[in-house]
Amino acid sequence: MSAGVEEKGVRAYIVSPELIEEMRKHVVKARVITPQSLAMKYGIRVSVARKLLRQWEKEGLVVYVDGNSRLRIYTGAKAPSPR
């Protein structure tokens, strides 16, 4: 490997129920959540993070803030307000 080149890790596409509960506790209080940040933090695939965030939006755990077709930005339902 040459210097400066990072190896890509294999990210999980099957998530354990324990990890989902840990993520649920985190996202409810988080100010900013993106599928990419969730995937990086918990070592899951971005596609899995997108599905989880869509599901949690329907359940009311996260609130859609802004975004487009490539990036969606959420905030936790119990996140402290910025003001």
Buried (B, 14 or more C-beta within 10 A) or exposed (E): EEEEEEEEEEBBEEBEEEBBEEBBEBBBEBEEBBBEBBBEEBEBBBEBBBEBBBEBBEEEBBBEEEEEEEEBBBBBBEBEEEE
